[in-house]
Amino acid sequence: MSLTLLKELFAGFLRDRHIARHFRRLPLILLAYMALTQAVKGFYIRKFGWQ
């Protein structure tokens, strides 16, 4: 698919401010998820050792 076709498909979808607000938060949510995953992984490695 070309980039222009994708832009046309999502143009109306992203015009809705409520939905666009969630897309702007997505990188923050993903970074928080990755940080939490690393923290829990580090905790389990310290507690139970590397297996």
Backbone as JSON, one array per atom type, in Angstrom:
{
  "sequence": "MSLTLLKELFAGFLRDRHIARHFRRLPLILLAYMALTQAVKGFYIRKFGWQ",
  "N": [[0.83, -1.19, 0.0], [0.45, 2.22, -0.7], [1.85, 5.17, 0.76], [0.28, 7.47, 0.53], [-2.26, 6.42, 0.18], [-2.69, 5.22, 2.64], [-2.7, 7.51, 4.24], [-5.03, 8.73, 3.31], [-6.93, 6.84, 4.11], [-6.83, 6.95, 6.91], [-7.3, 9.6, 7.46], [-9.9, 10.73, 7.99], [-10.44, 9.27, 10.27], [-8.52, 10.16, 12.09], [-9.22, 12.79, 12.36], [-11.1, 13.11, 14.28], [-11.06, 14.48, 17.38], [-11.04, 13.23, 19.88], [-10.15, 10.61, 19.42], [-7.68, 11.17, 18.26], [-6.34, 12.26, 20.43], [-5.82, 10.01, 22.0], [-4.03, 8.66, 20.33], [-1.88, 10.39, 20.48], [-1.08, 9.93, 23.06], [-0.15, 7.36, 22.95], [2.71, 6.76, 22.49], [3.75, 7.45, 25.05], [2.38, 5.65, 26.71], [3.39, 3.23, 25.71], [6.14, 3.51, 26.3], [6.02, 3.61, 29.11], [5.02, 1.05, 29.6], [7.15, -0.53, 28.64], [9.18, 0.24, 30.44], [8.09, -0.62, 32.89], [7.98, -3.37, 32.4], [10.73, -3.98, 32.17], [11.53, -3.36, 34.77], [10.13, -5.23, 36.35], [11.18, -7.57, 35.28], [13.87, -7.28, 36.03], [13.56, -7.4, 38.81], [12.66, -10.07, 39.18], [14.87, -11.45, 38.19], [16.84, -10.72, 40.05], [15.7, -11.82, 42.35], [15.23, -14.6, 41.83], [17.35, -15.4, 40.28], [19.3, -15.85, 37.24], [18.07, -17.93, 34.73]],
  "CA": [[0.0, 0.0, 0.0], [1.25, 3.44, -0.73], [1.69, 6.06, 1.92], [-0.84, 8.39, 0.32], [-3.5, 5.67, 0.41], [-2.84, 5.09, 4.1], [-3.09, 8.82, 4.76], [-6.44, 8.94, 2.98], [-7.76, 5.93, 4.91], [-6.86, 7.35, 8.31], [-7.52, 11.05, 7.6], [-11.16, 10.95, 8.7], [-10.34, 8.63, 11.58], [-7.7, 10.97, 12.98], [-9.8, 14.13, 12.53], [-11.84, 13.09, 15.54], [-10.11, 14.91, 18.4], [-10.99, 12.26, 20.97], [-9.3, 9.5, 19.0], [-6.33, 11.7, 18.06], [-5.74, 12.43, 21.75], [-5.31, 8.71, 22.42], [-2.86, 8.35, 19.53], [-0.76, 11.17, 20.99], [-0.65, 9.31, 24.31], [0.34, 6.01, 22.71], [4.15, 6.59, 22.8], [3.94, 7.49, 26.5], [1.89, 4.38, 27.25], [4.33, 2.18, 25.33], [7.37, 3.69, 27.08], [5.73, 3.2, 30.48], [4.9, -0.41, 29.59], [8.49, -1.1, 28.51], [9.9, 0.49, 31.69], [7.55, -1.51, 33.9], [8.4, -4.73, 32.06], [12.14, -4.12, 32.53], [11.64, -3.34, 36.22], [9.66, -6.52, 36.86], [12.16, -8.56, 34.86], [15.02, -7.12, 36.91], [13.18, -7.89, 40.13], [12.63, -11.53, 39.17], [16.24, -11.95, 38.01], [17.52, -10.58, 41.34], [15.09, -12.7, 43.35], [15.34, -16.01, 41.51], [18.56, -15.66, 39.51], [19.17, -16.04, 35.79], [17.89, -19.36, 34.49]],
  "C": [[0.87, 1.24, 0.0], [0.93, 4.31, 0.49], [0.52, 7.0, 1.76], [-2.18, 7.69, 0.55], [-3.75, 5.5, 1.9], [-3.26, 6.41, 4.73], [-4.57, 9.09, 4.5], [-7.35, 8.08, 3.84], [-7.92, 6.43, 6.34], [-7.15, 8.83, 8.52], [-8.8, 11.34, 8.38], [-11.12, 10.4, 10.11], [-9.59, 9.52, 12.55], [-8.23, 12.39, 13.15], [-10.58, 14.23, 13.83], [-10.86, 13.39, 16.68], [-9.98, 13.9, 19.54], [-10.06, 11.11, 20.62], [-7.86, 9.98, 18.83], [-5.61, 11.9, 19.38], [-5.14, 11.11, 22.24], [-4.07, 8.31, 21.61], [-1.65, 9.17, 19.98], [-0.23, 10.58, 22.29], [0.01, 7.96, 24.1], [1.84, 5.86, 22.96], [4.44, 6.6, 24.3], [3.5, 6.17, 27.14], [2.88, 3.25, 26.93], [5.64, 2.29, 26.11], [7.17, 3.26, 28.53], [5.63, 1.69, 30.59], [6.28, -1.06, 29.5], [9.29, -0.92, 29.81], [9.4, -0.45, 32.79], [7.97, -2.95, 33.65], [9.85, -4.95, 32.46], [12.31, -4.16, 34.04], [11.22, -4.68, 36.82], [10.64, -7.62, 36.49], [13.4, -8.49, 35.74], [14.75, -7.63, 38.3], [13.23, -9.42, 40.18], [14.02, -12.12, 38.98], [17.01, -11.84, 39.33], [16.99, -11.57, 42.37], [15.37, -14.17, 43.08], [16.59, -16.36, 40.71], [18.25, -15.86, 38.03], [19.07, -17.53, 35.49], [18.05, -19.68, 33.05]]
}
